Amino acid sequence: MHLMRAANQLFDEPEITRLVPQARISSPETDPLRKHERIAYDFLSRGGKRSRPFITLAAFDALKGAMATRSDSGWELADPVKRAAIAIETFHKASLVHDDVEDDDAYRYGQETLHRVHGIGTAINIGDYLIGLGYRLVSRDRKELGAEVAADILDKFADAHLKLSEGQGAELLWRDAPDKALSTLDALKIYALKTSPAFEAALYTGVRLAGPVEQYEKMVADFSRNIGVAFQILNDIKDWSGDEDNKLVTGQDVLAARPTLLLALALEGSSPAQREELLYLIQKSRTSGMDAESLVTRVRSIYFAARVFDKADKLVDKFRAKAEALADEVEPTELRELLYYLIDTVLEKPELPQQGVTQLVQLGIS
């Protein structure tokens, strides 16, 4: 709990300004550079569970004797460690800004998305700014961290950045392609690229900040892949129940024609007639003014006929079991217990959607 609070407090005032001072804060409010910086910092501080910064802090703490975990006093994290955790969040937030632009999503964290408020060009640039900020947060602490530690962390950031871009690129190319065929393997490959690298970068960074990483490197990659894929499947399921932490519109993955695992399972498990109808509906979701509620209701019916929610739930259990098996072999105990904790919290299951219950609700801005 101490580290969860610490991860959240990194983004509260006055801590965020102390750790990451705004270069333009003394400029007039009318200065466009000042306004641009403020938009970026406001979005960085907005919403979310801070799970990735928490993972970095907790992994570091676990390999340093778990002082923060075991006691509510007598511990303090060094500023370079805190800034590395903030860097993890800057990359995450940048990816959300860019995803929202690419998918033209209307809401994020209960507020209108940046591109809806400030325009597409400004939103893209804010995302780019946050990426640059993330790299700089680590590079400028290289003397305190050690050059090799900083280089290893920055290399992992770059690797995660490239993989995420590959996964998102594959999704965008599929979405715009005339052929909407999609296998479960295709969907899982995209998930492994889009979602898992963020978990890997966060966990790796905490381990590397604590010391040598060689004995943990393969475990970190394999564990992150399994937990990341399972997390994305759960996110897909939540999309059919509404998700106040995310996008607020039930069935939005269908309306945006995203290549989800649920769609792949439906295409593989439907009758030829249902498969043809589903492909037609996915095409129509982006190319016509077809009533959104009717479209989502029909897709939902096909999903239930193909039992996709039950199948997806079983796949979550499969990836969870693989993550648990990896955690079982980890030493020291403190790191192993952290991995168990992550499995339990990150992979907390929502209630599965119920057949015959359709709830397409676009919530107001809060």
C-alpha positions as CSV (number, residue, x, y, z in Angstrom):
1,M,0.0,0.0,0.0
2,H,2.9,2.4,0.8
3,L,4.3,2.0,-2.7
4,M,0.9,2.3,-4.4
5,R,0.4,5.6,-2.6
6,A,3.9,6.6,-3.5
7,A,3.3,5.8,-7.2
8,N,0.2,8.0,-7.2
9,Q,1.9,10.8,-5.3
10,L,4.6,11.1,-7.9
11,F,2.0,12.8,-10.1
12,D,0.5,15.1,-7.5
13,E,1.6,18.6,-6.7
14,P,4.1,19.6,-5.4
15,E,6.0,16.3,-6.1
16,I,5.6,16.2,-9.8
17,T,6.9,19.8,-10.2
18,R,9.8,19.1,-7.8
19,L,10.8,16.0,-9.7
20,V,10.1,17.2,-13.2
21,P,10.1,21.0,-13.2
22,Q,8.2,22.7,-16.0
23,A,10.6,24.7,-18.1
24,R,7.9,27.2,-19.2
25,I,6.1,27.6,-15.9
26,S,7.2,31.2,-15.5
27,S,6.1,32.3,-18.9
28,P,2.9,34.2,-19.5
29,E,-0.3,32.2,-19.7
30,T,-0.7,33.4,-23.3
31,D,2.7,31.9,-24.3
32,P,1.9,29.0,-26.7
33,L,4.9,27.1,-25.4
34,R,3.6,27.5,-21.8
35,K,0.2,26.3,-22.9
36,H,1.6,23.3,-24.7
37,E,3.7,22.3,-21.7
38,R,0.7,22.6,-19.4
39,I,-1.5,20.4,-21.6
40,A,1.2,17.7,-21.5
41,Y,1.7,17.8,-17.8
42,D,-2.1,17.9,-17.1
43,F,-2.6,14.8,-19.2
44,L,0.4,13.1,-17.5
45,S,-1.2,13.7,-14.1
46,R,-4.7,12.7,-15.2
47,G,-6.5,9.5,-14.2
48,G,-5.3,5.9,-14.4
49,K,-4.2,3.4,-11.8
50,R,-0.5,4.2,-12.0
51,S,0.1,0.4,-12.2
52,R,3.2,0.7,-14.3
53,P,5.1,3.2,-12.1
54,F,4.0,1.1,-9.1
55,I,5.5,-2.0,-10.7
56,T,8.8,-0.2,-11.2
57,L,8.9,1.0,-7.6
58,A,7.8,-2.3,-6.1
59,A,10.3,-4.4,-8.1
60,F,13.1,-2.1,-7.0
61,D,11.9,-2.3,-3.4
62,A,11.6,-6.1,-3.5
63,L,15.2,-6.5,-4.5
64,K,16.4,-3.9,-2.0
65,G,15.0,-5.7,1.1
66,A,11.3,-4.6,0.8
67,M,11.7,-1.8,3.3
68,A,8.7,0.1,1.9
69,T,6.6,-3.0,1.7
70,R,7.3,-4.1,5.3
71,S,7.3,-0.8,7.1
72,D,5.3,2.4,7.0
73,S,8.4,4.4,8.0
74,G,12.2,4.4,7.7
75,W,12.3,4.2,3.9
76,E,12.6,6.7,1.1
77,L,13.1,6.3,-2.6
78,A,15.8,8.2,-4.4
79,D,14.7,10.8,-6.9
80,P,16.3,9.0,-9.9
81,V,14.3,6.0,-9.0
82,K,11.1,8.1,-8.8
83,R,11.9,9.8,-12.1
84,A,12.4,6.4,-13.8
85,A,9.0,5.4,-12.6
86,I,7.5,8.6,-14.0
87,A,9.2,7.9,-17.3
88,I,7.2,4.6,-17.5
89,E,4.0,6.6,-17.2
90,T,5.0,9.2,-19.8
91,F,5.4,6.4,-22.4
92,H,2.1,4.9,-21.4
93,K,0.3,8.3,-21.6
94,A,1.9,9.1,-25.0
95,S,0.6,5.8,-26.4
96,L,-2.9,6.6,-25.1
97,V,-2.9,10.0,-26.8
98,H,-1.8,8.5,-30.1
99,D,-4.2,5.5,-29.8
100,D,-7.1,7.9,-29.2
101,V,-6.2,9.9,-32.3
102,E,-5.8,6.8,-34.5
103,D,-9.1,5.3,-33.2
104,D,-10.8,8.7,-33.0
105,D,-12.0,7.8,-29.5
106,A,-14.2,10.4,-27.8
107,Y,-13.4,10.0,-24.1
108,R,-10.4,9.1,-21.9
109,Y,-10.6,9.0,-18.1
110,G,-14.1,10.4,-18.2
111,Q,-13.0,13.5,-20.2
112,E,-13.0,14.3,-23.9
113,T,-9.8,13.1,-25.6
114,L,-7.0,15.6,-26.3
115,H,-7.6,15.6,-30.1
116,R,-11.3,16.3,-29.6
117,V,-10.4,19.3,-27.4
118,H,-7.2,20.7,-29.0
119,G,-7.1,19.2,-32.5
120,I,-5.3,16.2,-34.0
121,G,-2.0,18.0,-34.7
122,T,-1.6,19.3,-31.2
123,A,-2.6,15.9,-29.7
124,I,0.0,14.0,-31.8
125,N,2.6,16.5,-30.8
126,I,1.7,16.2,-27.1
127,G,2.3,12.4,-27.4
128,D,5.6,13.0,-29.0
129,Y,6.6,15.5,-26.3
130,L,5.8,12.9,-23.6
131,I,7.9,10.3,-25.3
132,G,10.9,12.7,-25.4
133,L,10.2,13.6,-21.7
134,G,10.4,9.9,-20.8
135,Y,13.7,9.4,-22.4
136,R,15.1,12.5,-20.8
137,L,14.0,11.6,-17.3
138,V,16.4,8.7,-17.4
139,S,19.2,10.0,-19.5
140,R,19.7,13.1,-17.3
141,D,20.1,10.9,-14.2
142,R,22.8,8.8,-15.8
143,K,25.5,10.0,-13.4
144,E,23.4,9.1,-10.4
145,L,22.2,5.8,-11.9
146,G,25.4,4.8,-13.6
147,A,25.9,5.0,-17.3
148,E,25.4,1.2,-17.9
149,V,22.2,1.2,-15.8
150,A,20.8,4.2,-17.7
151,A,21.8,2.8,-21.0
152,D,20.1,-0.6,-20.3
153,I,16.9,1.1,-19.2
154,L,16.8,3.4,-22.2
155,D,17.4,0.4,-24.5
156,K,14.5,-1.4,-22.9
157,F,12.3,1.7,-23.4
158,A,13.3,1.8,-27.0
159,D,12.6,-1.9,-27.5
160,A,9.2,-1.5,-25.9
161,H,8.5,1.6,-28.0
162,L,9.3,-0.3,-31.2
163,K,7.2,-3.3,-30.3
164,L,4.2,-1.2,-29.3
165,S,4.4,0.7,-32.6
166,E,4.6,-2.6,-34.5
167,G,1.5,-3.9,-32.7
168,Q,-0.4,-0.7,-33.3
169,G,0.7,-0.6,-36.9
170,A,-0.5,-4.2,-37.5
171,E,-3.8,-3.2,-35.9
172,L,-4.2,-0.1,-38.1
173,L,-3.3,-2.0,-41.3
174,W,-5.8,-4.7,-40.5
175,R,-8.5,-2.2,-39.8
176,D,-8.0,-0.5,-43.1
177,A,-7.6,-3.7,-45.1
178,P,-10.5,-5.0,-47.3
179,D,-10.0,-8.5,-46.0
180,K,-11.0,-8.7,-42.3
181,A,-10.0,-12.3,-41.8
182,L,-8.4,-12.7,-38.3
183,S,-7.2,-15.8,-36.4
184,T,-6.7,-16.1,-32.7
185,L,-3.0,-16.4,-33.3
186,D,-3.0,-13.1,-35.2
187,A,-4.9,-11.3,-32.4
188,L,-2.6,-12.8,-29.7
189,K,0.5,-11.6,-31.6
190,I,-0.8,-8.1,-31.7
191,Y,-1.6,-8.2,-28.0
192,A,1.9,-9.5,-27.2
193,L,3.3,-6.5,-29.1
194,K,0.9,-3.8,-28.0
195,T,0.4,-4.6,-24.3
196,S,3.1,-6.8,-22.9
197,P,6.1,-4.4,-23.6
198,A,4.8,-1.8,-21.2
199,F,4.7,-4.3,-18.4
200,E,8.1,-5.6,-19.3
201,A,9.7,-2.2,-19.4
202,A,8.2,-1.3,-16.0
203,L,9.3,-4.6,-14.3
204,Y,12.7,-4.6,-16.0
205,T,13.4,-1.0,-15.0
206,G,12.7,-1.7,-11.3
207,V,14.9,-4.8,-11.4
208,R,17.7,-3.0,-13.2
209,L,17.7,0.0,-10.9
210,A,18.3,-2.5,-8.0
211,G,21.3,-4.2,-9.6
212,P,22.3,-6.7,-12.2
213,V,19.5,-8.1,-14.3
214,E,20.9,-11.1,-16.2
215,Q,19.3,-13.8,-14.0
216,Y,15.9,-12.2,-14.3
217,E,15.8,-11.0,-17.9
218,K,14.1,-14.0,-19.5
219,M,11.7,-14.4,-16.6
220,V,10.7,-10.7,-16.9
221,A,10.1,-11.0,-20.6
222,D,8.1,-14.3,-20.3
223,F,6.1,-13.2,-17.3
224,S,5.2,-9.8,-18.9
225,R,4.1,-11.5,-22.1
226,N,1.7,-13.7,-20.3
227,I,0.3,-11.1,-17.9
228,G,0.1,-8.5,-20.7
229,V,-1.8,-10.8,-23.1
230,A,-4.2,-11.8,-20.3
231,F,-4.7,-8.2,-19.3
232,Q,-5.7,-7.2,-22.9
233,I,-8.2,-10.1,-23.1
234,L,-9.8,-8.9,-19.9
235,N,-9.8,-5.4,-21.3
236,D,-11.7,-6.7,-24.4
237,I,-14.3,-8.4,-22.1
238,K,-14.7,-5.1,-20.1
239,D,-15.5,-3.3,-23.4
240,W,-18.8,-5.2,-23.4
241,S,-19.7,-4.2,-19.9
242,G,-18.5,-0.6,-20.0
243,D,-15.3,0.5,-18.3
244,E,-15.2,3.7,-16.4
245,D,-11.4,3.6,-16.2
246,N,-11.2,3.5,-20.0
247,K,-13.4,4.4,-22.8
248,L,-17.0,4.5,-21.5
249,V,-18.8,3.2,-24.5
250,T,-19.9,-0.4,-24.6
251,G,-18.9,-2.3,-27.7
252,Q,-16.5,0.4,-28.9
253,D,-14.0,-2.1,-30.1
254,V,-16.5,-3.2,-32.7
255,L,-17.5,0.3,-33.6
256,A,-13.8,1.1,-34.2
257,A,-13.3,-2.2,-36.1
258,R,-10.4,-3.3,-33.9
259,P,-8.8,-6.8,-34.4
260,T,-9.7,-8.2,-31.0
261,L,-9.4,-11.7,-29.7
262,L,-13.2,-11.8,-29.2
263,L,-13.7,-11.1,-32.9
264,A,-11.1,-13.8,-33.9
265,L,-12.9,-16.3,-31.7
266,A,-16.2,-15.4,-33.2
267,L,-14.9,-15.7,-36.8
268,E,-13.4,-19.1,-35.9
269,G,-16.4,-20.4,-34.0
270,S,-19.4,-19.2,-36.0
271,S,-21.4,-20.8,-38.8
272,P,-20.5,-19.7,-42.3
273,A,-23.6,-17.5,-42.4
274,Q,-22.8,-15.8,-39.1
275,R,-19.1,-15.4,-40.1
276,E,-20.2,-13.7,-43.4
277,E,-22.6,-11.4,-41.4
278,L,-20.0,-10.6,-38.8
279,L,-17.4,-9.6,-41.5
280,Y,-20.1,-7.4,-43.1
281,L,-21.0,-5.7,-39.8
282,I,-17.3,-5.0,-39.1
283,Q,-16.9,-3.4,-42.5
284,K,-20.1,-1.4,-42.0
285,S,-18.9,-0.1,-38.5
286,R,-16.5,2.3,-40.2
287,T,-17.9,2.8,-43.6
288,S,-21.6,3.6,-43.1
289,G,-24.0,5.4,-40.9
290,M,-25.6,2.2,-39.6
291,D,-27.2,2.6,-36.3
292,A,-24.5,1.9,-33.6
293,E,-26.8,0.3,-31.1
294,S,-28.3,-2.1,-33.7
295,L,-24.8,-3.0,-35.0
296,V,-23.5,-3.7,-31.5
297,T,-26.5,-5.7,-30.5
298,R,-26.2,-8.0,-33.5
299,V,-22.5,-8.5,-33.0
300,R,-23.1,-9.3,-29.4
301,S,-25.7,-11.9,-30.4
302,I,-23.1,-13.6,-32.7
303,Y,-20.5,-13.5,-30.0
304,F,-22.8,-15.3,-27.6
305,A,-23.7,-17.9,-30.2
306,A,-20.0,-18.6,-30.7
307,R,-19.4,-18.6,-26.9
308,V,-16.5,-16.1,-27.2
309,F,-16.8,-14.7,-23.7
310,D,-16.4,-18.1,-22.1
311,K,-13.6,-19.0,-24.5
312,A,-11.8,-15.8,-23.8
313,D,-12.2,-16.3,-20.0
314,K,-10.5,-19.7,-20.3
315,L,-7.6,-18.2,-22.3
316,V,-7.1,-15.7,-19.4
317,D,-6.9,-18.7,-17.0
318,K,-4.3,-20.3,-19.3
319,F,-2.0,-17.2,-19.5
320,R,-2.5,-16.6,-15.8
321,A,-1.3,-20.2,-15.0
322,K,1.8,-19.7,-17.1
323,A,2.6,-16.4,-15.3
324,E,2.1,-18.2,-11.9
325,A,4.4,-21.0,-13.0
326,L,7.1,-18.5,-13.8
327,A,6.6,-16.7,-10.5
328,D,6.9,-19.9,-8.6
329,E,10.6,-20.2,-9.5
330,V,11.6,-16.6,-8.6
331,E,13.9,-15.7,-5.8
332,P,14.1,-13.8,-3.5
333,T,10.7,-14.3,-1.8
334,E,9.9,-10.6,-1.9
335,L,10.1,-10.4,-5.7
336,R,8.1,-13.7,-6.0
337,E,5.4,-12.3,-3.8
338,L,5.3,-9.1,-5.8
339,L,4.7,-11.2,-9.0
340,Y,1.9,-13.1,-7.3
341,Y,0.4,-9.8,-6.2
342,L,0.6,-8.4,-9.8
343,I,-1.2,-11.5,-11.1
344,D,-4.0,-11.2,-8.6
345,T,-4.5,-7.4,-9.2
346,V,-3.8,-6.9,-12.9
347,L,-5.7,-10.0,-13.8
348,E,-8.7,-9.3,-11.6
349,K,-11.7,-10.6,-13.6
350,P,-14.8,-8.6,-14.4
351,E,-18.2,-10.2,-14.4
352,L,-18.7,-11.8,-17.8
353,P,-21.4,-10.1,-20.1
354,Q,-24.8,-11.6,-19.8
355,Q,-26.7,-12.7,-22.9
356,G,-29.8,-10.6,-23.6
357,V,-28.4,-7.6,-21.8
358,T,-27.3,-4.8,-24.1
359,Q,-26.1,-1.6,-22.6
360,L,-24.8,0.9,-25.1
361,V,-24.3,4.0,-23.0
362,Q,-22.1,7.0,-23.8
363,L,-21.5,8.8,-20.5
364,G,-21.2,12.5,-20.0
365,I,-17.9,14.2,-19.1
366,S,-17.1,14.1,-15.4
